[in-house]
Every structure is written in structure tokens, then in C-alpha cells.
Amino acid sequence: MAPSWTFAVARADLGRCTLVDGATADPSEGEALLRVDRVGLTANNVTYAVLGDAMRYWEFFPPGPRGLAPEWGLFPLWGFAEVVASTVAGVEVGQRVYGYLPPAGHLLVRPDRVDASGFRDASPHRAELPSPYNAYRATSGDPAYRPDQEDLLILFRPLFFTSFMLADQVVDNGFYGAESLLLSSASSKTAYAAAFELHGRGPSLVGLTSPGNLAFTRSLGCYDQVVPYDDIGTLDAVPTVYLDLSGAPSTRAALRQHLGDRLVRDIAVGLTNQTPNAEAAEEVFFAPVQMRKRSQDWGRDGLDKRFTEAWRRFIAAVDGWLDVQVGAGPEALRDAWLDVLAGRTPPRVGRVVQF
């Protein structure tokens, strides 16, 4: 048994949290034990918790085996882990992997489909959950991996995948015939990564953001225009696609009133049809759907190649857009969670925690 720890939040009150010590069982036949090493915290992790029931995010890392009552939840994190024990051929002690991790010291996995690129966790409780979240990429077999870019991978890769697939779907549909693409929450990583992919490829790109984030969002250089939410009435009334990453009903109402039938597409990004925002939108974008389409169009290797090329273009630019703040230990994870939950982390700051 390996000593470990677990950080959990109350599912009904995300600001209430607990940090408990415990132990992790040694792997049985067909299992491997990962030590969680370095993770990131962004608004995306808060979204996982907010939609934990609707999208089954709470089910990836159930609290019961860790000695916690069902009222507690373990929100998923993206980051790097190290294999510290294994009974599975091809999953070797010392191997470093990137993937979905719990806010805890260790994770017991059941590796399946093991190859040079990594493996998938075939634990029974994850069998019916979205498969992209069950993949663990070995750094030695990942073309996008660079040792000196780990923090950028932690903070941006899951968001950039959504951004990449969103931009691809828009292009794949001929920009829906629009002259303007309008993105809300334009200072968010998912929004500006999508804008980076789309910039200069067709319609003008307009970012909507709060007054406090105007200067930062304009400094990125990936929008043709950045407008505060209160100035929606100044937008050109041209055929427009709205990519909604903020979920604010007032923004949608203002756009519909101002643009009328010039609003040719209204797309909620990354949300579920169980949320009011998605119900109010005409359609919902969910990255795994476009990923499946492109896996068929291009093959998995073709999709990986295009993603890696796009990632390298993006990462060359984004390094100057972000100040990474690194904390150490479970207490730093708790502090980062509370800061991100309360909206106290500026868009230029990325929070990473090393264990």
C-alpha cells in the first residue's frame, strides 16, 4: 500500500473542499499504479465540476474507493503522471504519461490497447464514459511533446483540442456562409485558440469580452476586432456566426435583437443540451463528434498529424501570452482551485501544481 492523499469538493457546494490522507493499493494482475506528478487548473476544470452530473465527469474518479462519502466529488485534471508500479507488459516503471488525472496522489489504472503511443484505461467503471478521456499518452511516443513545454501542454492541450476541432468544423462547413465569426468569452484560452486557428482564413473574427479583459484580448492579435459586451449594438449587421463560450443569456438576447436574421448560426460550444444555454442556442458543438468525423475522413494518424502541426503553430505564439504560476503540494492545489472557482485568476495567468 502506497501512502497517498485525495482532494475532493462537495458536489453541491464547490467551494467546500476536503484534503484527506489515505493509501493506494498495489496493482493487481493487469493493473498499473500512476503517481500524479504535475497538473494544471483552469476554468475548464470548474466546468467539469459544474457539469459533473450531466456529463458524468464525477464518474471518472469515484470517491468511494478513496474512503469518501458520495457527497464528495473528484473533478478531473489534465497533467502528467509517472508509472510507479505495473503488472502490464509495455507499461514500464518510470514511464511518463499525459492524460486525465484525479486531484489525488495516485491513480490505479487497467491498461489496455498498449502500444508505443501509450494506453487506455479499461477499468470497468470507465467503460461507458467518453473514450477520449480514457487515453494516456506516453511522452516517448507523443509527437506534440517537448520536455520544456510541459506546462503549456498541461494548460492548453485539452482546450486546444476543443479549439482545433471547433475551428475545423467551422471551416468544414464553409464558415456557414458568414462574413463575421463572433466569439464570446474571447479572453478564454478555448476562444482565443480557436481564433488563432481561424484568423486570416475567411470571415472577420470578432471577440466579445468584459471591459477588464479588453487590453489583454486585443494584445493577442488573433481577433480582427475586440468589443466589450455592452457595445454589441455597434457590431456590423452582416451575416454572422455566433460561437458562444460564455453561456450568458443576456449576450445572446442582445445579439439576436441587434442582428436579427443576420445571425445565421448560433452555436453553444462544449456544453450539454441539459443546460439552459444550450437549449437557447440553435445547436451545440461537442468536440468528440467532429473528432469522430475527422478520424473517418483522415484516419487517426492523419488527425494526429494535423493536430500536431496546428499545436506547434499555436505554441510558438502562446508562450508570450501566458505567465505560468507553479505551486507545490496538495495545499497549493486547494488554493488554486478556490482562486479559479472564484474567478480570481487573470486570463494571462496559468496555474500549475507540482506534487
C-alpha positions as CSV (number, residue, x, y, z in Angstrom):
1,M,0.0,0.0,0.0
2,A,1.4,3.4,-1.0
3,P,0.6,6.4,1.2
4,S,-1.4,9.0,-0.7
5,W,-3.8,11.9,-0.5
6,T,-7.0,13.0,-2.1
7,F,-8.5,16.5,-2.6
8,A,-12.3,16.5,-3.0
9,V,-15.0,19.1,-3.3
10,A,-18.6,19.0,-2.2
11,R,-20.7,18.3,-5.3
12,A,-23.5,20.5,-4.1
13,D,-21.1,23.4,-2.9
14,L,-17.9,23.5,-5.0
15,G,-16.3,26.0,-2.6
16,R,-16.4,23.4,0.2
17,C,-13.5,21.1,0.0
18,T,-11.5,18.5,1.9
19,L,-8.0,17.1,1.8
20,V,-7.6,13.6,3.2
21,D,-4.7,11.2,3.7
22,G,-5.1,7.6,2.7
23,A,-3.4,4.7,1.0
24,T,-3.4,3.3,-2.5
25,A,-3.5,-0.4,-3.1
26,D,-0.6,-2.1,-5.0
27,P,-1.6,-3.1,-8.5
28,S,-3.2,-6.5,-9.1
29,E,-2.7,-8.5,-12.2
30,G,-3.5,-6.4,-15.3
31,E,-3.1,-3.1,-13.4
32,A,-0.6,-0.2,-13.1
33,L,-0.2,2.5,-10.5
34,L,0.4,6.1,-11.6
35,R,1.8,8.8,-9.3
36,V,0.2,12.1,-10.2
37,D,3.2,14.5,-10.8
38,R,2.1,17.8,-12.4
39,V,-1.3,19.2,-13.2
40,G,-3.0,22.4,-14.3
41,L,-6.1,24.2,-13.1
42,T,-8.2,26.3,-15.5
43,A,-11.8,27.3,-15.8
44,N,-12.2,24.1,-17.8
45,N,-11.8,22.1,-14.6
46,V,-14.6,24.2,-13.0
47,T,-16.8,23.3,-16.0
48,Y,-16.1,19.6,-15.3
49,A,-17.4,20.1,-11.8
50,V,-20.4,22.2,-12.8
51,L,-21.4,19.7,-15.4
52,G,-20.3,16.7,-13.3
53,D,-23.7,15.1,-13.2
54,A,-25.0,16.0,-16.6
55,M,-21.8,14.9,-18.4
56,R,-20.8,12.2,-16.0
57,Y,-17.4,13.8,-15.1
58,W,-17.8,12.7,-11.5
59,E,-17.7,9.1,-12.6
60,F,-14.2,9.0,-13.8
61,F,-12.7,9.0,-10.3
62,P,-15.3,7.8,-7.8
63,P,-14.8,8.9,-4.2
64,G,-15.9,5.6,-2.6
65,P,-12.7,3.6,-3.1
66,R,-10.9,6.5,-1.5
67,G,-13.0,6.3,1.6
68,L,-15.1,9.4,0.9
69,A,-18.9,9.7,1.0
70,P,-20.9,10.2,-2.2
71,E,-21.5,13.8,-1.4
72,W,-17.8,14.5,-2.4
73,G,-16.5,14.6,-5.9
74,L,-13.1,14.4,-7.6
75,F,-13.1,16.7,-10.6
76,P,-10.7,15.6,-13.4
77,L,-7.4,17.4,-14.1
78,W,-5.1,17.2,-17.1
79,G,-1.5,16.6,-16.5
80,F,1.5,14.3,-16.2
81,A,1.9,11.1,-14.1
82,E,4.7,8.6,-13.7
83,V,4.2,4.8,-13.6
84,V,5.5,3.6,-10.2
85,A,4.3,0.0,-10.3
86,S,3.0,-2.2,-13.1
87,T,2.0,-5.8,-13.9
88,V,1.3,-5.0,-17.6
89,A,3.8,-5.7,-20.4
90,G,4.6,-2.5,-22.2
91,V,3.7,-0.2,-19.3
92,E,7.0,0.2,-17.6
93,V,8.0,1.7,-14.2
94,G,9.4,5.2,-14.8
95,Q,7.2,5.8,-17.9
96,R,5.8,9.3,-18.1
97,V,2.2,9.7,-19.4
98,Y,-0.1,12.6,-20.1
99,G,-3.9,12.3,-19.5
100,Y,-6.9,12.7,-17.3
101,L,-5.9,12.5,-13.6
102,P,-7.7,12.8,-10.3
103,P,-6.9,15.5,-7.7
104,A,-5.0,12.9,-5.7
105,G,-1.6,11.5,-5.2
106,H,-2.1,8.3,-7.2
107,L,-4.3,6.6,-9.8
108,L,-4.8,2.9,-10.3
109,V,-5.5,2.0,-13.9
110,R,-6.1,-1.1,-16.0
111,P,-4.1,-0.5,-19.2
112,D,-5.5,-1.8,-22.5
113,R,-4.5,-1.3,-26.1
114,V,-0.9,-0.7,-25.1
115,D,1.4,0.5,-27.8
116,A,4.2,3.0,-28.3
117,S,1.8,5.9,-28.0
118,G,0.5,4.8,-24.6
119,F,-2.6,3.0,-23.4
120,R,-6.2,3.3,-22.5
121,D,-7.6,2.7,-19.0
122,A,-10.1,-0.2,-19.3
123,S,-11.2,0.0,-15.7
124,P,-14.9,-1.3,-15.6
125,H,-16.3,2.0,-14.2
126,R,-14.9,3.9,-17.2
127,A,-16.1,1.6,-19.9
128,E,-19.2,3.6,-20.7
129,L,-17.6,7.0,-20.3
130,P,-16.3,9.1,-23.4
131,S,-13.3,7.2,-24.7
132,P,-11.1,10.3,-25.5
133,Y,-10.8,10.9,-21.7
134,N,-9.5,7.3,-21.1
135,A,-6.3,7.7,-23.2
136,Y,-2.9,8.1,-21.6
137,R,-0.2,9.3,-24.0
138,A,3.4,8.2,-23.3
139,T,5.7,11.2,-23.7
140,S,8.1,9.0,-25.6
141,G,5.5,8.3,-28.3
142,D,3.8,11.7,-28.5
143,P,4.9,13.9,-31.4
144,A,3.5,17.0,-29.7
145,Y,5.6,16.5,-26.5
146,R,8.5,18.7,-25.7
147,P,10.0,18.5,-22.2
148,D,10.4,22.3,-21.9
149,Q,6.7,22.8,-22.9
150,E,5.1,20.6,-20.3
151,D,3.3,23.4,-18.6
152,L,1.8,24.7,-21.9
153,L,0.7,21.1,-22.7
154,I,-1.0,20.9,-19.3
155,L,-2.8,24.2,-19.5
156,F,-3.6,24.3,-23.2
157,R,-3.7,20.9,-24.8
158,P,-7.2,19.7,-23.8
159,L,-8.6,23.2,-24.5
160,F,-6.7,23.4,-27.8
161,F,-8.1,20.1,-28.9
162,T,-11.6,21.6,-28.5
163,S,-10.5,24.8,-30.2
164,F,-8.9,22.9,-33.1
165,M,-12.0,20.8,-33.7
166,L,-14.3,23.8,-33.4
167,A,-12.3,25.7,-36.0
168,D,-12.2,22.7,-38.2
169,Q,-15.9,22.2,-38.0
170,V,-16.5,25.9,-39.0
171,V,-14.1,25.6,-41.9
172,D,-15.6,22.2,-42.8
173,N,-18.9,23.9,-43.2
174,G,-17.7,26.7,-45.4
175,F,-17.9,29.2,-42.4
176,Y,-21.7,28.7,-42.7
177,G,-21.7,31.4,-45.3
178,A,-20.9,34.1,-42.7
179,E,-18.9,37.3,-43.1
180,S,-18.2,37.5,-39.4
181,L,-17.4,35.0,-36.7
182,L,-18.2,36.2,-33.3
183,L,-16.7,34.6,-30.2
184,S,-17.9,35.3,-26.6
185,S,-15.6,34.9,-23.6
186,A,-12.9,36.0,-26.1
187,S,-10.2,36.2,-23.4
188,S,-10.6,32.5,-22.5
189,K,-8.0,30.0,-23.7
190,T,-10.5,28.0,-25.7
191,A,-11.8,31.0,-27.5
192,Y,-8.5,32.6,-28.5
193,A,-7.0,29.3,-29.5
194,A,-9.9,28.8,-31.9
195,A,-9.5,32.4,-33.1
196,F,-5.8,31.7,-33.7
197,E,-6.7,28.7,-35.9
198,L,-9.3,30.7,-37.9
199,H,-7.5,34.0,-38.2
200,G,-6.9,35.0,-41.8
201,R,-8.8,32.0,-43.3
202,G,-12.1,33.7,-44.2
203,P,-14.6,35.8,-42.3
204,S,-13.5,38.6,-39.9
205,L,-13.1,37.5,-36.3
206,V,-14.7,39.5,-33.5
207,G,-14.1,38.8,-29.9
208,L,-16.6,39.8,-27.1
209,T,-15.2,40.2,-23.7
210,S,-15.6,42.2,-20.4
211,P,-14.1,45.7,-20.2
212,G,-11.4,44.5,-17.8
213,N,-10.1,42.0,-20.3
214,L,-10.2,44.2,-23.4
215,A,-6.5,45.2,-23.3
216,F,-5.3,41.6,-22.9
217,T,-7.6,40.2,-25.6
218,R,-6.6,42.9,-28.1
219,S,-2.9,42.2,-27.3
220,L,-3.2,38.7,-28.6
221,G,-3.5,39.7,-32.2
222,C,-5.8,36.8,-33.2
223,Y,-9.0,38.9,-33.4
224,D,-9.7,41.5,-36.1
225,Q,-11.9,43.3,-33.6
226,V,-12.5,43.1,-29.8
227,V,-15.7,44.6,-28.4
228,P,-17.0,44.8,-24.8
229,Y,-20.3,43.1,-24.2
230,D,-22.0,46.5,-23.6
231,D,-21.1,47.6,-27.2
232,I,-22.9,44.8,-29.1
233,G,-25.1,47.4,-30.7
234,T,-22.0,48.7,-32.6
235,L,-21.4,45.5,-34.5
236,D,-21.8,45.5,-38.3
237,A,-25.1,43.9,-39.2
238,V,-23.6,41.3,-41.6
239,P,-24.2,37.6,-41.8
240,T,-22.7,36.4,-38.5
241,V,-22.0,33.1,-36.8
242,Y,-22.0,33.3,-33.0
243,L,-19.7,30.8,-31.2
244,D,-20.9,31.0,-27.6
245,L,-18.3,30.2,-25.0
246,S,-19.7,32.3,-22.2
247,G,-23.2,31.0,-21.8
248,A,-24.6,34.4,-20.8
249,P,-28.3,34.7,-21.8
250,S,-28.1,38.5,-21.9
251,T,-25.4,38.3,-24.6
252,R,-27.5,36.0,-26.8
253,A,-30.5,38.2,-26.3
254,A,-28.6,41.4,-27.3
255,L,-27.1,39.7,-30.4
256,R,-30.5,38.4,-31.6
257,Q,-32.1,41.8,-31.1
258,H,-29.2,43.6,-32.9
259,L,-28.6,41.2,-35.7
260,G,-32.0,39.6,-36.3
261,D,-31.9,37.3,-39.3
262,R,-28.2,38.3,-39.9
263,L,-27.4,35.9,-37.1
264,V,-27.1,32.8,-39.4
265,R,-25.8,30.4,-36.8
266,D,-25.9,30.3,-33.0
267,I,-23.7,27.6,-31.6
268,A,-23.1,26.8,-27.9
269,V,-19.6,25.4,-27.5
270,G,-18.7,22.5,-25.3
271,L,-21.9,22.5,-23.4
272,T,-24.6,19.9,-22.9
273,N,-28.3,20.0,-24.0
274,Q,-29.2,19.8,-20.4
275,T,-28.0,23.4,-19.8
276,P,-30.3,26.4,-20.4
277,N,-27.7,28.0,-22.6
278,A,-27.5,25.0,-25.0
279,E,-31.3,24.9,-25.1
280,A,-31.4,28.5,-26.1
281,A,-28.8,28.1,-28.8
282,E,-29.7,26.6,-32.2
283,E,-27.1,23.9,-31.9
284,V,-24.3,22.6,-29.7
285,F,-20.7,21.9,-30.6
286,F,-19.1,18.9,-28.9
287,A,-15.5,18.2,-29.9
288,P,-15.7,14.4,-29.9
289,V,-18.4,14.4,-32.6
290,Q,-16.1,16.3,-35.0
291,M,-13.2,14.2,-33.9
292,R,-15.0,11.1,-34.9
293,K,-15.9,12.6,-38.3
294,R,-12.3,13.6,-39.0
295,S,-10.9,10.2,-37.7
296,Q,-13.1,8.7,-40.5
297,D,-12.1,11.3,-43.1
298,W,-8.4,11.4,-42.3
299,G,-7.6,8.3,-40.2
300,R,-6.3,8.5,-36.7
301,D,-2.7,9.2,-37.9
302,G,-3.9,11.9,-40.2
303,L,-5.9,13.6,-37.4
304,D,-2.8,13.4,-35.1
305,K,-0.6,14.9,-37.8
306,R,-2.9,17.8,-38.4
307,F,-3.4,18.4,-34.7
308,T,0.4,18.3,-34.0
309,E,1.0,20.8,-36.8
310,A,-1.6,23.2,-35.5
311,W,-0.4,22.7,-31.9
312,R,3.2,23.7,-32.9
313,R,2.0,26.8,-34.7
314,F,-0.1,27.8,-31.7
315,I,2.5,27.1,-29.1
316,A,5.1,29.2,-30.9
317,A,2.8,32.2,-30.3
318,V,1.2,31.4,-27.0
319,D,4.4,31.3,-25.0
320,G,4.4,35.1,-24.7
321,W,0.7,35.3,-23.8
322,L,0.9,33.4,-20.5
323,D,2.5,33.8,-17.1
324,V,2.7,30.3,-15.5
325,Q,2.4,30.3,-11.7
326,V,3.7,27.0,-10.2
327,G,2.6,25.8,-6.8
328,A,3.8,22.8,-4.8
329,G,1.8,20.2,-3.0
330,P,-1.9,19.4,-2.3
331,E,-2.4,22.7,-0.4
332,A,-1.4,24.6,-3.5
333,L,-4.0,22.6,-5.4
334,R,-6.6,23.6,-3.0
335,D,-5.6,27.3,-3.2
336,A,-5.5,27.2,-7.0
337,W,-9.0,25.6,-7.1
338,L,-10.5,28.2,-4.9
339,D,-8.9,31.0,-6.9
340,V,-10.1,29.7,-10.2
341,L,-13.5,28.9,-8.9
342,A,-13.9,32.4,-7.6
343,G,-12.6,34.0,-10.9
344,R,-9.6,35.5,-9.2
345,T,-7.1,34.2,-11.8
346,P,-6.5,36.8,-14.6
347,P,-6.6,35.5,-18.2
348,R,-2.8,36.0,-18.6
349,V,-2.1,33.7,-15.6
350,G,-1.9,29.9,-15.8
351,R,-1.9,27.8,-12.6
352,V,0.2,24.6,-12.4
353,V,0.8,22.4,-9.4
354,Q,3.7,20.1,-8.9
355,F,3.5,17.2,-6.4
